Amino acid sequence: MEALQKIALVFTIIGAIVWGMIGLFDFNIIDALFKDMYIIARIIYIIVGICGLINIGLLFNHIESK
């Protein structure tokens, strides 16, 4: 399970960087890379969202360990 959480954390960090680029530069790299492939971009957003939900478990694991 720890490996899954680390992978999810990496995807979440990548997603945060993408959102930072959108906010700072009004540039969406996902749309730039997958212009004509809307479904692939949508799948990427779904994966990042699921990874964010998995990372909620990291928060609760940290709280339970104290």
OpenMM code with the backbone's topology and positions (N, CA, C; nanometers):
from openmm import Vec3, app, unit

residues = "MET GLU ALA LEU GLN LYS ILE ALA LEU VAL PHE THR ILE ILE GLY ALA ILE VAL TRP GLY MET ILE GLY LEU PHE ASP PHE ASN ILE ILE ASP ALA LEU PHE LYS ASP MET TYR ILE ILE ALA ARG ILE ILE TYR ILE ILE VAL GLY ILE CYS GLY LEU ILE ASN ILE GLY LEU LEU PHE ASN HIS ILE GLU SER LYS".split()
positions = [
    Vec3(0.0822, -0.1202, 0.0000),
    Vec3(0.0000, 0.0000, 0.0000),
    Vec3(0.0861, 0.1259, 0.0000),
    Vec3(0.2022, 0.1165, 0.0620),
    Vec3(0.2890, 0.2337, 0.0674),
    Vec3(0.3350, 0.2761, -0.0717),
    Vec3(0.3624, 0.1797, -0.1593),
    Vec3(0.4045, 0.2116, -0.2955),
    Vec3(0.2925, 0.2835, -0.3708),
    Vec3(0.1688, 0.2383, -0.3525),
    Vec3(0.0548, 0.3029, -0.4173),
    Vec3(0.0413, 0.4477, -0.3709),
    Vec3(0.0601, 0.4719, -0.2429),
    Vec3(0.0489, 0.6076, -0.1913),
    Vec3(0.1614, 0.6969, -0.2438),
    Vec3(0.2802, 0.6416, -0.2599),
    Vec3(0.3902, 0.7211, -0.3149),
    Vec3(0.3652, 0.7558, -0.4609),
    Vec3(0.3143, 0.6595, -0.5370),
    Vec3(0.2805, 0.6860, -0.6770),
    Vec3(0.1709, 0.7911, -0.6847),
    Vec3(0.0703, 0.7783, -0.5988),
    Vec3(-0.0387, 0.8763, -0.5955),
    Vec3(0.0136, 1.0137, -0.5580),
    Vec3(0.1092, 1.0182, -0.4669),
    Vec3(0.1669, 1.1467, -0.4266),
    Vec3(0.2401, 1.2128, -0.5431),
    Vec3(0.3113, 1.1347, -0.6218),
    Vec3(0.3812, 1.1891, -0.7388),
    Vec3(0.2803, 1.2474, -0.8381),
    Vec3(0.1721, 1.1741, -0.8661),
    Vec3(0.0697, 1.2260, -0.9576),
    Vec3(0.0034, 1.3514, -0.9028),
    Vec3(-0.0172, 1.3564, -0.7715),
    Vec3(-0.0778, 1.4737, -0.7101),
    Vec3(0.0144, 1.5943, -0.7216),
    Vec3(0.1430, 1.5739, -0.7023),
    Vec3(0.2396, 1.6831, -0.7155),
    Vec3(0.2432, 1.7328, -0.8596),
    Vec3(0.2428, 1.6411, -0.9552),
    Vec3(0.2393, 1.6806, -1.0959),
    Vec3(0.1123, 1.7613, -1.1247),
    Vec3(-0.0007, 1.7149, -1.0705),
    Vec3(-0.1267, 1.7881, -1.0882),
    Vec3(-0.1204, 1.9271, -1.0276),
    Vec3(-0.0554, 1.9393, -0.9125),
    Vec3(-0.0412, 2.0713, -0.8497),
    Vec3(0.0447, 2.1635, -0.9353),
    Vec3(0.1487, 2.1085, -0.9955),
    Vec3(0.2332, 2.1896, -1.0839),
    Vec3(0.1540, 2.2366, -1.2058),
    Vec3(0.0725, 2.1471, -1.2612),
    Vec3(-0.0113, 2.1847, -1.3759),
    Vec3(-0.1059, 2.2978, -1.3374),
    Vec3(-0.1718, 2.2850, -1.2211),
    Vec3(-0.2628, 2.3910, -1.1773),
    Vec3(-0.1877, 2.5208, -1.1481),
    Vec3(-0.0666, 2.5096, -1.0972),
    Vec3(0.0149, 2.6302, -1.0753),
    Vec3(0.0471, 2.7005, -1.2053),
    Vec3(0.0776, 2.6216, -1.3091),
    Vec3(0.1052, 2.6808, -1.4403),
    Vec3(-0.0192, 2.7474, -1.4978),
    Vec3(-0.1347, 2.6864, -1.4746),
    Vec3(-0.2592, 2.7471, -1.5226),
    Vec3(-0.2831, 2.8792, -1.4505),
    Vec3(-0.2636, 2.8791, -1.3200),
    Vec3(-0.2877, 3.0004, -1.2424),
    Vec3(-0.1884, 3.1116, -1.2699),
    Vec3(-0.0616, 3.0777, -1.2817),
    Vec3(0.0416, 3.1801, -1.2998),
    Vec3(0.0556, 3.2277, -1.4436),
    Vec3(0.0508, 3.1334, -1.5374),
    Vec3(0.0828, 3.1661, -1.6761),
    Vec3(-0.0341, 3.1482, -1.7729),
    Vec3(-0.1495, 3.1047, -1.7219),
    Vec3(-0.2653, 3.0759, -1.8061),
    Vec3(-0.2278, 2.9780, -1.9182),
    Vec3(-0.1471, 2.8782, -1.8819),
    Vec3(-0.1009, 2.7777, -1.9774),
    Vec3(-0.1323, 2.6397, -1.9222),
    Vec3(-0.2121, 2.5642, -1.9965),
    Vec3(-0.2475, 2.4284, -1.9567),
    Vec3(-0.1666, 2.3310, -2.0412),
    Vec3(-0.0660, 2.2711, -1.9801),
    Vec3(0.0238, 2.1813, -2.0541),
    Vec3(-0.0478, 2.0546, -2.0997),
    Vec3(-0.1475, 2.0113, -2.0244),
    Vec3(-0.2223, 1.8913, -2.0641),
    Vec3(-0.2975, 1.9181, -2.1942),
    Vec3(-0.3634, 2.0326, -2.2022),
    Vec3(-0.4329, 2.0683, -2.3260),
    Vec3(-0.3344, 2.0893, -2.4409),
    Vec3(-0.2170, 2.1425, -2.4103),
    Vec3(-0.1170, 2.1652, -2.5146),
    Vec3(-0.0635, 2.0329, -2.5696),
    Vec3(-0.0455, 1.9352, -2.4816),
    Vec3(0.0079, 1.8067, -2.5252),
    Vec3(-0.0960, 1.7195, -2.5947),
    Vec3(-0.2201, 1.7284, -2.5497),
    Vec3(-0.3255, 1.6396, -2.6004),
    Vec3(-0.4393, 1.7212, -2.6617),
    Vec3(-0.4070, 1.8084, -2.7556),
    Vec3(-0.5048, 1.8986, -2.8165),
    Vec3(-0.6257, 1.8254, -2.8735),
    Vec3(-0.6008, 1.7327, -2.9614),
    Vec3(-0.7090, 1.6644, -3.0321),
    Vec3(-0.7575, 1.5396, -2.9597),
    Vec3(-0.6932, 1.5053, -2.8489),
    Vec3(-0.7277, 1.3829, -2.7774),
    Vec3(-0.7919, 1.4185, -2.6436),
    Vec3(-0.9122, 1.4737, -2.6513),
    Vec3(-0.9822, 1.5212, -2.5320),
    Vec3(-1.0021, 1.4107, -2.4297),
    Vec3(-1.0308, 1.2902, -2.4749),
    Vec3(-1.0577, 1.1803, -2.3821),
    Vec3(-0.9337, 1.1445, -2.3007),
    Vec3(-0.8148, 1.1525, -2.3616),
    Vec3(-0.6909, 1.1240, -2.2877),
    Vec3(-0.6673, 1.2309, -2.1813),
    Vec3(-0.6896, 1.3565, -2.2160),
    Vec3(-0.6747, 1.4633, -2.1174),
    Vec3(-0.7726, 1.4431, -2.0020),
    Vec3(-0.8918, 1.4035, -2.0339),
    Vec3(-0.9930, 1.3795, -1.9295),
    Vec3(-0.9526, 1.2633, -1.8386),
    Vec3(-0.8974, 1.1584, -1.8977),
    Vec3(-0.8504, 1.0442, -1.8191),
    Vec3(-0.7369, 1.0869, -1.7257),
    Vec3(-0.6468, 1.1702, -1.7744),
    Vec3(-0.5373, 1.2198, -1.6902),
    Vec3(-0.5932, 1.2974, -1.5712),
    Vec3(-0.6907, 1.3838, -1.5948),
    Vec3(-0.7512, 1.4603, -1.4850),
    Vec3(-0.8194, 1.3671, -1.3844),
    Vec3(-0.8840, 1.2633, -1.4332),
    Vec3(-0.9501, 1.1672, -1.3439),
    Vec3(-0.8468, 1.0933, -1.2599),
    Vec3(-0.7366, 1.0513, -1.3208),
    Vec3(-0.6313, 0.9818, -1.2462),
    Vec3(-0.5730, 1.0715, -1.1381),
    Vec3(-0.5463, 1.1962, -1.1715),
    Vec3(-0.4922, 1.2895, -1.0717),
    Vec3(-0.5926, 1.3111, -0.9587),
    Vec3(-0.7201, 1.3195, -0.9906),
    Vec3(-0.8224, 1.3349, -0.8874),
    Vec3(-0.8297, 1.2143, -0.7952),
    Vec3(-0.8224, 1.0952, -0.8516),
    Vec3(-0.8232, 0.9731, -0.7706),
    Vec3(-0.6989, 0.9680, -0.6819),
    Vec3(-0.5857, 1.0081, -0.7368),
    Vec3(-0.4620, 1.0102, -0.6577),
    Vec3(-0.4732, 1.1087, -0.5415),
    Vec3(-0.5399, 1.2205, -0.5642),
    Vec3(-0.5626, 1.3143, -0.4544),
    Vec3(-0.6459, 1.2517, -0.3442),
    Vec3(-0.7456, 1.1735, -0.3816),
    Vec3(-0.8277, 1.1051, -0.2813),
    Vec3(-0.7473, 0.9990, -0.2055),
    Vec3(-0.6593, 0.9303, -0.2765),
    Vec3(-0.5736, 0.8321, -0.2109),
    Vec3(-0.4832, 0.8999, -0.1091),
    Vec3(-0.4385, 1.0203, -0.1416),
    Vec3(-0.3486, 1.0923, -0.0514),
    Vec3(-0.4183, 1.1394, 0.0754),
    Vec3(-0.5483, 1.1416, 0.0767),
    Vec3(-0.6189, 1.1717, 0.2017),
    Vec3(-0.5810, 1.0670, 0.3056),
    Vec3(-0.5591, 0.9440, 0.2613),
    Vec3(-0.5148, 0.8381, 0.3513),
    Vec3(-0.3818, 0.8701, 0.4173),
    Vec3(-0.2921, 0.9380, 0.3463),
    Vec3(-0.1646, 0.9788, 0.4057),
    Vec3(-0.1869, 1.0733, 0.5230),
    Vec3(-0.2819, 1.1624, 0.5086),
    Vec3(-0.3122, 1.2556, 0.6166),
    Vec3(-0.3609, 1.1814, 0.7407),
    Vec3(-0.4511, 1.0875, 0.7214),
    Vec3(-0.5054, 1.0150, 0.8355),
    Vec3(-0.4030, 0.9182, 0.8956),
    Vec3(-0.3152, 0.8615, 0.8135),
    Vec3(-0.2097, 0.7755, 0.8672),
    Vec3(-0.1159, 0.8552, 0.9571),
    Vec3(-0.0880, 0.9783, 0.9167),
    Vec3(0.0002, 1.0642, 0.9965),
    Vec3(-0.0652, 1.1000, 1.1310),
    Vec3(-0.1931, 1.1255, 1.1294),
    Vec3(-0.2653, 1.1605, 1.2511),
    Vec3(-0.2736, 1.0398, 1.3446),
    Vec3(-0.2981, 0.9203, 1.2896),
    Vec3(-0.3113, 0.7998, 1.3720),
    Vec3(-0.1792, 0.7570, 1.4334),
    Vec3(-0.0669, 0.7898, 1.3697),
    Vec3(0.0625, 0.7444, 1.4202),
    Vec3(0.1099, 0.8211, 1.5422),
    Vec3(0.0472, 0.9334, 1.5742),
    Vec3(0.0888, 1.0134, 1.6912),
    Vec3(0.0222, 0.9670, 1.8160),
] * unit.nanometer
topology = app.Topology()
chain = topology.addChain("A")
for resn in residues:
    res = topology.addResidue(resn, chain)
    for name in ("N", "CA", "C"):
        topology.addAtom(name, app.Element.getBySymbol(name[0]), res)
